[in-house]
Amino acid sequence: MNEYKETIRLTLAALREEGTADRGHSARQIIVTSLRGLLGEVLANAINRYTDGKKGEAVNVLRYEISEDGYHGKARAELVAAVAEAFGCKVATINNQFNKDKDTPRVVLIVGTVSARKALGLVLPEIVATVDVLSSQVMNAELKDRKDGRINGVRRDFRRSYMAGFGYGVAFMVRKLHREIRNGFTDSDTVAEIQVAEQVRVEAKFAELYPVLHMDKGIKLREDGWLAGRMTGYVPRDGVNIPDVRRAVRD
């Protein structure tokens, strides 16, 4: 799996070197290639265990700590959660408030199979690092000629919305790749059944680990930043609705 991580590292280096807002397409194509390989491995592991008559992989939790750089931790948490769910995992959060205690980490709890958690552990840091660069570039390009483009609140909300939108765009892409990989098998119906069985196991483990959850207050999203992030992350503009983004929180 490390080969996919290295590919994204190279793309991130190119983004930083060129420092232009039009590199999103290249970043997206590299991430597509990397994710396709990772998803293929995750699915292959599940299929091989099924065909060999073995029990499914162990399901447990990955604690993913979120960077608070630039005070955009909640937006990064939303990105991470959206991508993890697309991998077939279930998520909850800890300390996912805007004005949280600075000494207490913000954490996304990702419940999934060994393969899914390993893949996410490799790729999520690189996706987050990529969107950190892109969100700043796109924000500067989009707001430079606007009268309110220098207002701190406008810039902050645009960037946060871009991050969250990018996460949903990548999640859309992951689900699309999942379908393409599944349909590439001769017996795609059986593969679909295996995926459903894996999802049931993940949901059962999640309910066992976190039986009591409540919803947080969500995150404010600007339409311009959200759409820019989603389109960079692989979603056409048409038919995109901004959701009421709230996450389950473990006390």
N, C-alpha and C positions, 0 to 999 in steps of 0.2 A: 504493500500500500504506500510505502514511502515515496515511490516514483511519482505519484499524483501530487503529493505535497510539494515536491521539488519543482514540478511544472508550474504550480501556482506561485511559488516563490520567485521564479524567473519572471513571471508576468508582473508581479508586484514590483520587482526591481525596475522593470521597464516603465511602469506607470510613474514611479517616483522620479525616474531619470528624465522622462519627457515632460512631465508636469503640465499636461494639457487635458482639457475636459473631454476630448474626443477619443480617448483611449478606452472608454467603457466597452465598446464593441469587441476589441481584442481581448480584454479581460474576461468578458462573458464567454467567448469562444474557448478560451483556455479552461475556464471553470467547467464548461459543458463537457469537454473531453475528460477532465479529471473526474468529475462526478459520474460520468457514464462508466468509467472503469471501477470506481468504488462501489457503485450500486450493483454492477455485475458481480463483483466478488461477494457482496452481502447476500444477494439472491442465490448465487451458486452454492454458498455454504449451507443455506437452508434446504435447497433442493437435494444436495448430496447426502445430508443427514436423513432426509425423508426417504430417499431411494435406498439407502443402506439400512433402513429400519432402526435408526438411532433416535434417541430423544432429541428434541430441539435444543438449540444452544441455551445456555443459562441466560436468564433475564435479570438485570440488576440496574443500578443507577450510576450515572456519570454526573458528578458535581462540577458544573462548568462555571468558573468564577468570571465575572464580567469586569472589564476595565472601565474606570470612571473618568478616563481622560476627556477633558473638555466638557465635563458634566453631562455626557450623552449616554450614561450607563443604561438607562431604561430603554432607550432606542436600540442599543446593542443587544440587550436582553430579548427584545421582541424579534430582532433578526435571528438570533440563535434559536429561539423557540420555534419560529416558523420553519426554519430549515430542518430542525430535529424532527418535528412532526411529519414533515414530508418523507423522512427516512423511515417512517413507521414507528416512531417513538412517541411516548406520552411525556408531557412536561408540566412542571409546576415551578414556582419561583420562591426564593427567600429574600427578604429585604428589598423588594422591588418597588420602593417608593422613590419619588423625586427628591425629597429632602430627607434622605436616610442618614443614619449615624455613619460618619465617614470612616470610623474604625471597624465597622461591620461589613463584610463583603456582600455584594449583590451576587446571587447564585441562581443559575438555571439548573434545575434537577431534571435530568434526561433519563427516562427509563426505557431500556431497549435491550436487544440481544447483544451478545459479545461482539459480533461482527459490525453491527450498526453503531455501537458505542465507539469501537475502535476507529471506524471510518470517520465518524463525526469528530473524534478527538484529534484526528489528523487534519481534517479539512476546515473545521470551523475557525481556528485561529487565523488561517490564511484568508478566508472569506471576510472575516471581521477586519483584518488588516487592509485588505483590498478596498472595502467600502469606506474605511477611514480616509484613505487617500482620495477615492473618487468623490465622496460626499463634499469634501472641501473644494475640489476642482470644479465640480458641477455647480455648487453654491456660488462660487466666485463668478463663474461664467454667466449663470442665469440672472444674478442680481446686480451685475456691474452697471447696467444702464437704467436701473429702476430708481425712482425717487426715494423709496424706502429701503434700498439695497444696503445702506450702511447702518441701519438700525439693528442693534445687537439682538433684540427679541426676534426680529424677522429672520435674521441669519441663523440664529439658534434653532428656531422652529423648522426652517427649511431643511437644515442639515439633519435634524432628528427624524423628520418625515422621510427624507431620502433614505436614511439607514433602514427604517422600518419597511419602506416600500421595496427596497432592494432585497430584503429578506423574503418578502412575499413573492417577489419575482423569481428568486432562486428556488423557492419552494415549488412554484408553479412548474419551473423547468425540471426539477427533480421528479415530480409526479409524471410529467410527460415522458421523461427518460425511462421511468419505471414501466410505463405502458409499452414503450417501444421495445425494451429488453424482454418483457414478458411475451409480447406478441411475436418475438423472434423465435420462440420455442415451438416445436411441432405440436406439442400438447399444451397449449397456452392455458387451457381451462384448468388443468391439474396444477400448473404453476400458480394460477390465481387462487386456487383453493389453499395451496401451501402458504401464500402470502396472508390470506385471511386467517388461517390457523395461527400464524405467527403474531398477527395483530391481536387476536383474542388472548394469547398468552401474555403479551405486553400489557394489555388493559387489565388483566387480572392481577398481575404483579403490581401495577401502579395503584390499584384500589387497595391492595394489601398494605403497601408501604405508606400510602397517604390517604387514609380513609376520611379525614376531615380537612377540607380546604375551603377557602373563601375567595372571592374575586377582588382584584385590586381596582383602582380607580381609572386605569387605562392611561393612554398617552394621547396628547393633542396632536393631530395630524393636519398639515397644510396640504391642500390638493396639489399645488405645483411641485412641492418636494416629493410627495408620495408618488405621483405619476412619473416623475423623472427617475426615481429609484426603481420603480417597477419595470419601466421600459428598459432601463439598463440591465436589470436582472432577468429580462427575457419575457416580458408580457406586452402584447400590443396595447395601444391606448384604448381602443374601442372596448366597451363592455367592462371596464374596470371600476369597481365600486370601492370606496374607502370604508373599511369596516369599523365597527366599534371595538377597538383593540383593548381587551382586558384579559388578564392572565390569572390562573389559579395560584393562590398563595398558600404556602404552608406556614402556620404560626410557629 
